Amino acid sequence: MELDPATRAKFDAVLARVKEPVSELSLAELNLVSKIRYSPKEKALVVRLEGRPVGHECPACSAMNGQILVTIERTLKEELQKEFPGFTVEYE
């Protein structure tokens, strides 16, 4: 299903607004969000983030990357809920 232009604009605005905290580049610039499932009937959004850490990182890098990811997820959820009040936001 193709999104209507107003809904797409809301998603684009959120992805442009939310910054990765280390580089301060937007999620749109970094292509960190690979998919958002939009379900208006269920009032739900499901987000797939790219760039999750893979296996063999040093413990310090893993902890730092984990904290960055938590920050991105929290900020993205807050911004999506501003644009889509009453919607739940989950990550896959």
Protein Blocks (a to p, Z undefined) as FASTA:
>chain_A
ZZdfklmmmmmmmmmmpccfklopafklnopafbdcddfknopacdddehiachjacfkl
mmmmmmmmmmmmmmmmmmmmmmmghiacddZZ
